[in-house]
Amino acid sequence: MPKMKTNAAAKKRFTFTGTGKIKRKHAYHSHILTKKTKKQKRNLCYSGTVSPADEAKIKNLLVK
């Protein structure tokens, strides 16, 4: 049976932390930034973690 391929789109968007959690970036921080407040833009620039409900799906895409 052939090896499972890593999903290229997921590979670009998610990274694993040292403890095995999955890091992600926030959406809405790439364009149309003039109408967003400083606080909103600042909070969007930090990375977050994937919710436990979605972790299994993403791990399957990343074939870890």
C-alpha positions, 0 to 999 in steps of 0.5 A: 500500500502506498504512503499517505501524502501530506495535504499541501494546503494544511502543511502551509497553514498549521505547525505543531508545538512542542507539546503536540498541539497545533498552531494556526494563524487568525483570519481577517488580517491580510487586507481591508485593514483600514476599517479595523481598530488597532486592538483588533489588528493587534489581537489578530496578529498573534497565533492561536491553537486549533480547537480539540474538535478539529485537531483529529481532522488536521492531524489526518491531513498532516499525516503525523 
